Amino acid sequence: MAGILTMSHPRRQEGVAPEPVARKIDFFVKPGPSRTVAHVERELPPGGVPAYLAARGSGARSFVLWADEYRGARAATVVTVSCGKGTSVYQVLGAQGSCAPSYARRR
């Protein structure tokens, strides 16, 4: 079975309060409707936004995948392990911080 994962960030509508975590990942398999499988939020390092912006220049990223939009249950955390020469390696940590295999992505 092949499926499609998409990440969306809905536009905010005037007069409508946004969801607590607006970015979400949906999973779609034909035939049938898509379903939301995670809610994505940037995770700031110690030092806040200035530390994040400094690390971002080197390609470092960290974000949380929440099971629900109200941050009730952490599904996973994705962090950059290394970045360079057009390839980034990410590590996926489970909800309890346990390690899963690393994944590489070409930029």
C-alpha positions in Angstrom: 0.0 0.0 0.0 1.4 3.4 -1.0 0.4 6.5 0.7 1.1 10.3 0.5 2.1 12.5 3.5 1.5 16.2 3.1 2.3 19.0 5.5 0.0 22.0 5.6 -0.1 25.3 7.3 -3.6 26.7 7.0 -4.0 30.4 6.4 -5.5 32.3 9.3 -8.9 33.6 8.7 -10.0 36.9 10.2 -12.2 36.5 13.3 -11.4 32.8 13.6 -9.0 31.7 16.3 -6.3 29.4 14.9 -5.7 25.9 16.3 -3.1 25.8 19.0 -0.7 24.0 16.6 -1.7 25.0 13.1 0.8 23.0 11.0 -0.2 19.4 10.5 0.8 16.3 8.6 -2.0 14.4 6.8 -1.8 10.8 5.4 -3.7 9.8 2.3 -4.3 6.4 0.8 -6.5 5.9 -2.3 -9.4 5.3 -2.0 -10.5 7.2 1.1 -10.2 10.5 2.9 -6.9 11.8 4.3 -6.4 11.8 8.1 -4.2 13.9 10.3 -1.4 11.9 11.8 0.7 14.6 13.5 0.8 18.3 14.4 4.2 20.0 13.8 5.8 22.7 16.0 9.3 24.1 16.0 11.2 23.3 19.2 13.4 26.2 20.4 16.8 25.3 22.0 17.9 26.7 25.3 18.6 30.3 24.6 15.3 30.8 22.7 14.9 32.4 19.3 18.4 33.9 19.1 20.0 30.5 19.7 17.6 28.9 17.1 18.4 31.6 14.5 22.2 31.1 15.1 21.8 27.3 14.7 19.6 27.6 11.7 22.4 29.2 9.7 24.3 25.9 9.9 21.2 23.9 8.9 20.3 22.6 12.4 16.6 22.0 13.0 14.5 20.6 15.7 10.7 20.1 15.7 8.1 18.2 17.7 5.4 16.0 16.2 2.4 16.1 18.5 -0.4 13.5 18.5 -3.0 16.2 18.9 -3.2 20.0 18.3 -3.5 20.8 22.0 0.0 19.3 22.8 -1.5 16.5 24.9 0.8 13.8 23.7 4.2 14.1 22.1 4.5 11.5 19.2 8.2 12.2 18.3 10.9 14.7 18.1 13.0 15.2 14.9 16.5 16.8 15.2 19.4 17.5 12.8 22.4 15.2 13.4 24.6 16.6 10.7 24.4 18.9 7.7 26.7 19.5 4.9 27.5 19.1 1.2 23.8 18.9 0.2 22.8 16.2 2.6 21.2 16.5 6.0 20.9 13.6 8.5 18.0 13.7 11.0 17.4 11.6 14.1 13.9 10.7 15.1 13.3 10.4 18.9 10.2 8.6 20.1 7.7 10.1 22.5 9.9 9.1 25.5 13.1 10.3 23.9 14.2 6.9 22.7 16.2 6.7 19.5 14.9 5.5 16.2 17.0 5.1 13.0 18.4 8.2 11.4 17.2 9.4 8.0 19.2 11.3 5.3 17.7 13.9 3.0 19.3 15.7 0.1 18.8 19.4 -0.1 
